[in-house]
Amino acid sequence: MFISRLSECREFLAGDHTVLRELLHPAKTSASIGYSLAHGKLNAGTRSKRHRLASSEVYYFLAGNGRFAIGHEAVTVGPGTVIYVPAGAIQWVENTGTAVLEFLCIVDPAWTSEDEVIVE
């Protein structure tokens, strides 16, 4: 059994300027997984940089309100919204609310900083 607690995971600023805590990552656990799972957040009035990953992603929004864009298409997101991002797609997320925008992000294969390309 492997257990991860958000409060025990180191917070870091990703290349896209979202604040992340990796909950699961194959390089950091004995669990036999090929994906990574992170908790992310953006403060009110901020947005991530436009970027793309070599991996596909699934975002699940926990709290707050915002907009999520893939390419030239943007949608409103809030608690309970799920977004699939294909590998290589240019994307960004913006906090349009007054509270922190929080989300979980599954990246498959697992996220690495080398696989993230900032395009702005």
Buried (B, 14 or more C-beta within 10 A) or exposed (E): EEEBEEEEBEEEEBBBBBBBBBBBBBEBBEEEBEBBBBBBBBEBEBBBBBBBBBBBBBBBBBEBBBBBBBEEEBEEBBEEBEBEBEBEBBBBBBBBBEEBBBBBBBBBBBBBEEBBBEEE
